[in-house]
């Protein structure tokens, strides 16, 4: 397994056309993450959520739970 290193920002990003040389993540993973975040932001906007912090916290907790279940071999779809 590897450790996630957050992006230092688009202005800090340097790449070799495969990976970011600052955070070490693949450009493919960075783009996939950006698409998912954009989709979640669009959902929060379209639903008109005023409590976006609570929505983001809920999503974050669900991601952690889902990954732990999958690593443990469970097939939970919560």
N, C-alpha and C positions, 0 to 999 in steps of 0.2 A: 504494500500500500504506500501511498505517497501523502504528503501533507499539502493542504491547500494554502496557498499564499495569495492574499488579496491583491488585486490590481492596484498599482500605485498611481493610476490615472493615465488617460490617453496621452498626455503630454510627456509622461515619463517612460512610456512603452517604447522599447527597442526590440526589434525582432530579426530573425534570420529567415523569414518567410515560412517558418514551421512553428517556432516557439517564441514566446516573449522572453527576451534575455534578462528582464528585470524580475518577473514573478516566476518564470520557468514553465508556465502553463502553455499548452498548445494553443495556437491561434484558433483552431477549430473549437476547442473547449471554451475559449473566451467568447467567441461569437455565439455559441450555443447558450451560454450563460446570459449574454446580453439579450438574446431573443426571448428567453424565459422571463427575465426581469421586465422586459418591455411588455410582454403579454400579461403579466401580473399587474403592472401599472395600468394598462388599458382596462383590465377587469375592474380594478378599484375605481377608476375614473367612470367607467360606464355604469357601475352600480351606485355611484355617487357617495361612496363611503367617506364620511367626515372623520372617522376614527381609523385612518390609514395605518397608524402605528399598531393598533390592535390586529388589523388584518395581516400586516407583515409579520408580527409576532406569531400569529396563528399558523401562517404558512411556514415560517422557519421551524416551529416546533413539529409540524407535520412531516417536514422533510427529514428531520433528525429521527423521528419515530419510524418512518418508512425505511430509511437506510439501515437502522439497527435491526428491524424485523427481517429485512432481506439478507443481511449478513448472518443472521441467526438461522436462516433457512426457512423462515416463515413466509407465507404468501398473503399476508394481510393486505387488504385493499382500503383500509381506513383513510 
